[in-house]
Amino acid sequence: MKDLSRRGLFKTSLIGAAGAAGMGFAHTAAAKAAPAGAAATYDAIVLGAGPAGLIAAITAHDAGAKVAVFEKKDRPDGNAIFALGSVCGWGTRHQKEQGIEDTADAFYAMMMDVSKQMGDKALNRCYTDNIPAGIDWLESEIGVKFGKIRPMPYPRLGRTCRVEGEGITGGAQLVQKLLAACAKRGIEIRYEHKAIELLRDEHFAVTGVRAATPEGVFDFAAKGGVCIATGGFSANPEMVCRYIGGWATRMVLRGSKSTTGENISLTLPLYAKCVNMDQMHNGPIIGSTHVNPADVLNSGYGVQVSTSGERFMDENNTYVIKARTCAQKTLDNQAWVIVDSECSVLDKVIPKFDRLNSPYGKANTIEELCKQVGLPVEKVTKIVKEYNDALKAGKLAEMNPPCTYKKPHPVAKAPFYAVPFQGGMTATFGGPLINVKGEIQSMDGRSIPGLYAAGNAAGGIFFHNYAGGAQLGAATVFGRIVGNELAARAKRAK
């Protein structure tokens, strides 16, 4: 995520009449014109109009199922519309055309390494084995355009296919393409249909959903079952407090305000086994403007201080850890990184702050800088001097907390900059555990008949962190798997 303008761009393109947006919402209007509140029977119902849900719906339709997508908002409003739109994979034609060598085993090892070996092995192997075909499908069947793979550090390496946004974010463009594919197929998308309960028979098999609609509450039957693709619970403060901790509720939301935990609230009454509930992805953000200062935090330059003028973490941490630690160690979830004019990324970061009128500090002395942004002058001036002295003496690791920069730089050349940041929450990783068929697992170790999950609604794949683009990759892989499973189950029920 880069800045606040993403939401505006997406909203404009959705409502506009041209291109895929017009195609997708022409179908939406038709669906609303029908008796939207009337109960109906489908082969499959998918909850959530994000990439995972739309992919599941398209796949189920193409396998012969009558499918409907229920979206609780009046338009798609999940995390994907804020995303850059990378899909992480291996074995693609893009790798081959660019001469990038990769293997399934190397990719799988990377996925497990990033999750600290805590990601579900079977799910990560399933992702690995199916992502090449998934990326090809997005191109050939959905019309997604990927740009040239860019060289990137581990773990992405030459593995991320970036969706070409064409004026909006890549994630929003992906949603647009999927909506257009649904419209082409005549797939019904029911907006303002919020699932409030899963229907089940006497054998505890899921048979449909009860949904709140503009016309009232109705029951909808699904012969093949229901797929939950509603995302996680990052926008639900009560769940965040319950599963992660009170400190995390003070984090700035980097994604959608609509990810409020239906993957948990709908499945717990069926005794679903929820896993990795304390895990999430974090990143730095400016809450008031949504500017992302990650480049400065990753630059290897500067000293970080809280608003009270204290160093509170190792500056060599990744931006993910820095964002998380900011929320954990400061009551106001506010911090600053102090750098000098030698910082190599200022030419990228400062114009972004200027463009969105996002405040930062710039002055010719540390004292002036502190006065400008409201930091304690004596404390911060002393910290910067101690840092420079320790660097010169080769004793940065002896500071408290230690600083473990591999190639440290002094904070010495004016002008000096104070770049603010807050800890932000991108997405939660926890949810009902699925198996390689996308079936939600119960507490007794069995699949709950007719109940599936895909995308960020599913638990088990990610832990600690994820490779950039892996969330959209997982949405692609498991969305396709679940779509086929729903269609096959519906056929067996006839």
MORA-V156508 format. One record per residue. N is the residue number from 0. RES is the residue in one letter. PSI is psi in degrees with one decimal (* if undefined). NEAR is the number of other C-alpha atoms within 12 Angstrom. Layout:
N_RES_PSI_NEAR ; N_RES_PSI_NEAR
This chain:
0_M_137.4_37 ; 1_K_-51.5_32 ; 2_D_176.4_34 ; 3_L_-22.8_33 ; 4_S_-15.9_22 ; 5_R_-46.7_32 ; 6_R_-41.7_31 ; 7_G_-42.5_18 ; 8_L_-44.3_25 ; 9_F_-44.8_33 ; 10_K_-42.4_26 ; 11_T_-44.6_18 ; 12_S_-31.2_30 ; 13_L_-42.2_33 ; 14_I_-21.6_24 ; 15_G_161.2_18 ; 16_A_-13.1_14 ; 17_A_158.7_16 ; 18_G_-154.7_19 ; 19_A_-32.7_31 ; 20_A_-44.8_34 ; 21_G_-41.0_23 ; 22_M_-45.6_28 ; 23_G_-40.8_38 ; 24_F_-13.2_37 ; 25_A_-40.3_27 ; 26_H_-36.6_27 ; 27_T_-43.6_36 ; 28_A_-39.2_22 ; 29_A_-39.9_20 ; 30_A_-38.5_27 ; 31_K_-29.1_24 ; 32_A_-25.9_16 ; 33_A_168.7_18 ; 34_P_79.4_17 ; 35_A_-27.4_29 ; 36_G_-12.9_26 ; 37_A_138.4_24 ; 38_A_151.2_24 ; 39_A_164.6_26 ; 40_T_133.0_23 ; 41_Y_166.2_36 ; 42_D_-33.9_39 ; 43_A_145.9_51 ; 44_I_132.5_57 ; 45_V_130.3_59 ; 46_L_116.0_54 ; 47_G_124.0_53 ; 48_A_41.6_55 ; 49_G_-174.2_52 ; 50_P_-47.1_54 ; 51_A_-46.0_50 ; 52_G_-44.0_53 ; 53_L_-39.0_54 ; 54_I_-42.8_51 ; 55_A_-42.9_51 ; 56_A_-44.9_55 ; 57_I_-44.0_48 ; 58_T_-43.0_42 ; 59_A_-43.2_41 ; 60_H_-46.8_37 ; 61_D_-19.7_25 ; 62_A_7.0_26 ; 63_G_7.7_25 ; 64_A_147.4_38 ; 65_K_114.2_35 ; 66_V_148.7_46 ; 67_A_145.5_49 ; 68_V_127.4_53 ; 69_F_123.4_46 ; 70_E_126.0_38 ; 71_K_-25.5_32 ; 72_K_178.1_29 ; 73_D_6.2_27 ; 74_R_164.8_34 ; 75_P_133.0_50 ; 76_D_32.7_34 ; 77_G_-174.9_45 ; 78_N_-26.6_47 ; 79_A_-33.0_49 ; 80_I_-15.3_41 ; 81_F_-9.0_39 ; 82_A_150.7_41 ; 83_L_-28.7_33 ; 84_G_36.4_39 ; 85_S_142.0_42 ; 86_V_118.4_47 ; 87_C_123.6_44 ; 88_G_-179.8_48 ; 89_W_167.9_40 ; 90_G_17.7_32 ; 91_T_163.1_36 ; 92_R_-26.8_28 ; 93_H_-43.2_30 ; 94_Q_-45.4_28 ; 95_K_-43.5_18 ; 96_E_-29.1_13 ; 97_Q_4.8_19 ; 98_G_28.0_15 ; 99_I_119.9_22 ; 100_E_133.4_19 ; 101_D_160.1_26 ; 102_T_161.5_21 ; 103_A_-42.9_24 ; 104_D_-38.8_18 ; 105_A_-39.3_23 ; 106_F_-45.8_35 ; 107_Y_-42.4_34 ; 108_A_-37.7_23 ; 109_M_-45.8_33 ; 110_M_-42.7_44 ; 111_M_-35.5_32 ; 112_D_-44.6_24 ; 113_V_-32.2_25 ; 114_S_12.2_29 ; 115_K_33.2_19 ; 116_Q_15.4_22 ; 117_M_-10.1_25 ; 118_G_148.9_33 ; 119_D_124.1_28 ; 120_K_-44.2_26 ; 121_A_-40.6_23 ; 122_L_-40.4_33 ; 123_N_-32.9_41 ; 124_R_-39.1_26 ; 125_C_-44.8_33 ; 126_Y_-51.2_48 ; 127_T_-45.7_39 ; 128_D_-25.1_28 ; 129_N_-9.9_32 ; 130_I_-32.9_40 ; 131_P_-46.1_34 ; 132_A_-33.6_26 ; 133_G_-44.4_39 ; 134_I_-42.2_45 ; 135_D_-40.2_27 ; 136_W_-42.6_26 ; 137_L_-38.8_37 ; 138_E_-52.6_28 ; 139_S_-38.4_16 ; 140_E_-30.8_23 ; 141_I_-20.1_32 ; 142_G_21.6_23 ; 143_V_135.0_35 ; 144_K_124.5_28 ; 145_F_140.4_33 ; 146_G_179.1_22 ; 147_K_139.1_23 ; 148_I_129.9_29 ; 149_R_144.2_19 ; 150_P_130.1_17 ; 151_M_156.5_15 ; 152_P_166.8_12 ; 153_Y_140.2_18 ; 154_P_-3.5_27 ; 155_R_-44.5_29 ; 156_L_-129.4_25 ; 157_G_48.3_36 ; 158_R_-7.9_45 ; 159_T_118.0_40 ; 160_C_115.3_44 ; 161_R_124.0_38 ; 162_V_130.6_37 ; 163_E_118.9_28 ; 164_G_-28.0_29 ; 165_E_47.2_25 ; 166_G_-14.4_20 ; 167_I_179.2_34 ; 168_T_154.3_34 ; 169_G_-37.1_37 ; 170_G_-42.7_46 ; 171_A_-38.4_45 ; 172_Q_-38.4_43 ; 173_L_-44.2_48 ; 174_V_-42.3_48 ; 175_Q_-45.7_47 ; 176_K_-40.2_39 ; 177_L_-37.8_41 ; 178_L_-41.5_43 ; 179_A_-38.5_35 ; 180_A_-37.8_37 ; 181_C_-43.2_39 ; 182_A_-41.9_32 ; 183_K_-34.5_24 ; 184_R_-7.7_29 ; 185_G_25.4_26 ; 186_I_131.1_38 ; 187_E_126.0_41 ; 188_I_116.1_47 ; 189_R_103.4_43 ; 190_Y_160.3_35 ; 191_E_37.8_30 ; 192_H_100.0_40 ; 193_K_116.8_37 ; 194_A_127.2_40 ; 195_I_-10.3_30 ; 196_E_143.7_30 ; 197_L_129.4_41 ; 198_L_145.5_32 ; 199_R_156.4_28 ; 200_D_-170.5_19 ; 201_E_-13.6_9 ; 202_H_10.3_12 ; 203_F_25.3_22 ; 204_A_137.9_27 ; 205_V_129.1_38 ; 206_T_-2.0_36 ; 207_G_-161.9_42 ; 208_V_151.9_43 ; 209_R_127.4_31 ; 210_A_143.0_35 ; 211_A_122.6_27 ; 212_T_170.0_29 ; 213_P_-23.6_20 ; 214_E_-3.3_17 ; 215_G_-170.2_19 ; 216_V_129.5_21 ; 217_F_155.6_27 ; 218_D_136.7_28 ; 219_F_128.1_40 ; 220_A_147.0_32 ; 221_A_106.4_41 ; 222_K_-39.2_37 ; 223_G_-16.1_39 ; 224_G_-172.6_51 ; 225_V_135.5_56 ; 226_C_125.3_62 ; 227_I_116.9_59 ; 228_A_47.6_55 ; 229_T_4.7_51 ; 230_G_-167.8_49 ; 231_G_-145.0_48 ; 232_F_25.7_46 ; 233_S_-25.5_49 ; 234_A_13.6_33 ; 235_N_97.3_32 ; 236_P_-36.6_26 ; 237_E_-44.3_20 ; 238_M_-40.6_28 ; 239_V_-43.8_33 ; 240_C_-43.1_20 ; 241_R_-44.1_17 ; 242_Y_-26.7_28 ; 243_I_-44.9_29 ; 244_G_154.8_21 ; 245_G_-36.1_19 ; 246_W_-34.1_27 ; 247_A_-21.4_42 ; 248_T_-15.9_29 ; 249_R_1.7_32 ; 250_M_150.9_44 ; 251_V_136.5_38 ; 252_L_118.6_41 ; 253_R_-13.4_42 ; 254_G_-141.4_40 ; 255_S_147.9_34 ; 256_K_-0.5_28 ; 257_S_-3.3_33 ; 258_T_83.3_40 ; 259_T_18.6_34 ; 260_G_24.1_41 ; 261_E_-24.8_37 ; 262_N_-24.6_50 ; 263_I_-52.8_43 ; 264_S_-31.8_28 ; 265_L_-30.3_38 ; 266_T_-24.4_41 ; 267_L_-37.8_24 ; 268_P_-17.6_23 ; 269_L_12.8_32 ; 270_Y_41.4_23 ; 271_A_147.4_33 ; 272_K_109.8_31 ; 273_C_135.8_36 ; 274_V_160.1_33 ; 275_N_36.0_31 ; 276_M_-18.7_36 ; 277_D_7.2_28 ; 278_Q_145.0_36 ; 279_M_168.5_39 ; 280_H_136.0_40 ; 281_N_160.6_38 ; 282_G_159.3_40 ; 283_P_153.9_45 ; 284_I_158.5_45 ; 285_I_112.7_38 ; 286_G_-38.8_29 ; 287_S_-26.2_21 ; 288_T_-12.6_28 ; 289_H_23.0_35 ; 290_V_140.3_38 ; 291_N_110.5_39 ; 292_P_23.0_43 ; 293_A_-33.8_38 ; 294_D_-39.0_30 ; 295_V_-42.6_41 ; 296_L_-24.3_41 ; 297_N_-0.1_28 ; 298_S_-19.7_30 ; 299_G_11.4_33 ; 300_Y_152.3_39 ; 301_G_170.3_43 ; 302_V_137.6_53 ; 303_Q_135.7_43 ; 304_V_153.3_42 ; 305_S_175.2_39 ; 306_T_-17.9_31 ; 307_S_2.1_25 ; 308_G_28.4_28 ; 309_E_139.1_29 ; 310_R_136.4_35 ; 311_F_5.9_30 ; 312_M_165.3_33 ; 313_D_124.1_32 ; 314_E_-11.4_42 ; 315_N_-0.6_29 ; 316_N_157.8_28 ; 317_T_163.4_25 ; 318_Y_-28.7_33 ; 319_V_-48.3_32 ; 320_I_-37.5_30 ; 321_K_-42.2_42 ; 322_A_-45.2_45 ; 323_R_-44.1_40 ; 324_T_-34.0_37 ; 325_C_-44.5_44 ; 326_A_-34.7_35 ; 327_Q_-39.1_29 ; 328_K_-10.0_28 ; 329_T_134.4_30 ; 330_L_-31.9_21 ; 331_D_1.7_23 ; 332_N_49.9_34 ; 333_Q_138.0_37 ; 334_A_169.6_42 ; 335_W_147.5_46 ; 336_V_125.5_50 ; 337_I_118.9_51 ; 338_V_164.6_44 ; 339_D_-175.4_34 ; 340_S_-8.8_26 ; 341_E_-11.1_24 ; 342_C_125.4_34 ; 343_S_-11.5_20 ; 344_V_5.7_25 ; 345_L_-34.1_32 ; 346_D_-19.5_15 ; 347_K_-37.7_19 ; 348_V_-48.4_30 ; 349_I_-41.9_30 ; 350_P_-32.6_18 ; 351_K_-42.3_29 ; 352_F_-43.7_31 ; 353_D_-41.7_18 ; 354_R_-34.5_17 ; 355_L_15.9_21 ; 356_N_42.6_17 ; 357_S_120.2_26 ; 358_P_146.8_27 ; 359_Y_171.7_34 ; 360_G_145.5_31 ; 361_K_123.7_28 ; 362_A_165.7_24 ; 363_N_-11.9_22 ; 364_T_157.9_27 ; 365_I_-36.3_36 ; 366_E_-47.3_30 ; 367_E_-38.4_24 ; 368_L_-45.2_31 ; 369_C_-42.7_35 ; 370_K_-37.7_21 ; 371_Q_-40.7_22 ; 372_V_0.2_29 ; 373_G_25.0_24 ; 374_L_150.8_32 ; 375_P_116.2_24 ; 376_V_-53.6_24 ; 377_E_-43.1_20 ; 378_K_-44.8_23 ; 379_V_-38.9_34 ; 380_T_-41.9_29 ; 381_K_-41.7_21 ; 382_I_-44.7_32 ; 383_V_-40.8_36 ; 384_K_-43.6_20 ; 385_E_-38.8_25 ; 386_Y_-48.9_40 ; 387_N_-40.3_28 ; 388_D_-43.0_20 ; 389_A_-38.0_25 ; 390_L_-46.4_28 ; 391_K_-34.5_16 ; 392_A_-0.9_15 ; 393_G_29.8_22 ; 394_K_28.5_20 ; 395_L_-35.8_30 ; 396_A_-12.6_21 ; 397_E_-2.7_17 ; 398_M_165.5_26 ; 399_N_109.4_19 ; 400_P_159.5_22 ; 401_P_150.9_22 ; 402_C_122.8_32 ; 403_T_32.1_27 ; 404_Y_135.0_27 ; 405_K_-40.2_17 ; 406_K_79.2_16 ; 407_P_152.5_28 ; 408_H_141.9_33 ; 409_P_159.5_31 ; 410_V_87.0_36 ; 411_A_-24.3_28 ; 412_K_118.9_20 ; 413_A_154.5_22 ; 414_P_157.1_23 ; 415_F_151.3_34 ; 416_Y_142.4_40 ; 417_A_109.0_48 ; 418_V_120.4_48 ; 419_P_158.8_44 ; 420_F_157.5_46 ; 421_Q_157.7_49 ; 422_G_130.5_45 ; 423_G_152.1_45 ; 424_M_122.4_47 ; 425_T_-51.6_41 ; 426_A_154.7_47 ; 427_T_150.5_49 ; 428_F_-15.1_44 ; 429_G_150.3_38 ; 430_G_-177.3_48 ; 431_P_131.1_49 ; 432_L_134.3_45 ; 433_I_164.1_45 ; 434_N_-172.3_34 ; 435_V_-8.5_35 ; 436_K_-0.3_34 ; 437_G_7.9_46 ; 438_E_132.4_42 ; 439_I_135.6_46 ; 440_Q_144.8_33 ; 441_S_172.8_28 ; 442_M_-22.0_20 ; 443_D_10.7_13 ; 444_G_14.4_17 ; 445_R_159.5_20 ; 446_S_139.6_28 ; 447_I_114.1_38 ; 448_P_130.3_34 ; 449_G_9.9_45 ; 450_L_123.8_51 ; 451_Y_162.3_56 ; 452_A_151.0_57 ; 453_A_160.0_55 ; 454_G_-153.7_54 ; 455_N_-9.5_53 ; 456_A_-22.5_55 ; 457_A_145.1_53 ; 458_G_155.7_48 ; 459_G_-28.7_42 ; 460_I_-49.3_53 ; 461_F_147.0_44 ; 462_F_138.0_33 ; 463_H_-57.4_30 ; 464_N_178.9_36 ; 465_Y_154.8_38 ; 466_A_136.4_38 ; 467_G_129.2_33 ; 468_G_-7.5_34 ; 469_A_-26.0_42 ; 470_Q_-43.8_48 ; 471_L_-30.5_46 ; 472_G_-44.5_51 ; 473_A_-37.7_52 ; 474_A_-38.5_50 ; 475_T_-50.8_49 ; 476_V_-53.6_46 ; 477_F_-23.7_52 ; 478_G_-43.1_50 ; 479_R_-41.6_44 ; 480_I_-48.1_41 ; 481_V_-39.9_49 ; 482_G_-44.2_51 ; 483_N_-38.3_35 ; 484_E_-42.2_38 ; 485_L_-44.8_50 ; 486_A_-42.3_38 ; 487_A_-39.9_28 ; 488_R_-37.1_31 ; 489_A_-39.6_32 ; 490_K_-39.0_22 ; 491_R_-27.0_15 ; 492_A_-13.5_18 ; 493_K_*_13
